[in-house]
């Protein structure tokens, strides 16, 4: 199970940190990622992280603004978002990439003034 939280309304240029608590599998051995789905759009990967956290891949739209981290002792994945823009508005999902894959219920981020 993946329980995401931390979404909300934020002004353009603002920051937000999303959290995802994992259970039901060995979190410390799983590749994880965050993906998002804007209204009317498909699912888009934002960033991914290796099991130990030493490898982080950011998609082009995230570079320079988002960082991804994890705390394996707390079974928690984080997405730190800075310099938020209107087009970051989406529902954000944390996902277990390592098979069997899974996805949480998501948390909504709205960037608006």
N, C-alpha and C positions, 0 to 999 in steps of 0.2 A: 504494500500500500504506500502511496505517495501523497502526502498532505502538504499542499502549497499554501502559503499565506504571505501577507505583506503588501498586497496590491491596494490601490486606492486612487484618489484624485490628486494630481500633482501639477503644478504650473510648468510651462515650458522653461527649460533650463534647470529645473529642480532635480532632486535625487530621490531614489527609493531603493530599498533592499528587499528582495524577495527571499523567503526561506522555504525549504521543502524538507519535511521530516519523513524519513523512509522507515518502513517496517516490513517484516515478512520475508526478508532476504538478507544476505550478507552484503551490507552496503559497501564495506571497505574493499570488496573485490569487483565492484561494478563500475563500468563506464556510465557516466550520467550526462545528461544535457538539459538545457532549457530550450523550449520552442515556443513560438507564439503564433496566434491566429488573429489577424485584424478582421474587423467586420467585412464580410463578403470576400475574404481572401482565403488562400490555402494556408496550411501549417508551414511555418518557416523556422528552421533551426537558428538559434541565437548564439549558443556557445556550448562547448562540450568539455569534459574534464576526465582525466584518467583516474583509475581507482586510488592511486596514492596522492593525486593532486599535482603531480609534477609536470603534467602536460595539460595545457589549456588551449583550446582552439576557439578563436572568436570569428564569427562571420563578419564580412566586410562592414555591414551596417552597425556592428557593435564595437569595432576597433576604436580605441581612444576614448570610449565612453563607458563601456561595461567591463566588469571583471567578474570572474567566476571563482568560487572557492568552495571548499568542503571541510567539514569537521567529522572525521570518521568515528571519533569517540562519541559523538552526539548523533550519529546517523543523519546528519543534516547537510544539505546542499544550499548554497547561497548564490544569488545573482545581485551584484551591486551595480546599480544603474545611475549614471550621472549625465548631465547635459541632456536631459530628456527632451524629446521633440514631439510634435503633434503626431507624427507618423509612427511613434512608438506605442501608440494606443492599441491595445490588443489584450487578449486573454493569454496569460503566460502559463505554460505547463512544464513541470519538471518530468523527466522521463528517464527510465532505466534503459540504457542502450544495450547493455550486455543481455544476450538471450537467456531466458525468455523476456522479451521487452515488455514494458508496462508504462502507463502514463497516469498521472494524477488528475484531479478534477479541475485544476487550473485556478488562477487568481487573476482578477481583472485589473488592468492598469489603464487609467485614463489620463491623458496629458492634455490639459486645457486651461486656458486663462479665464 
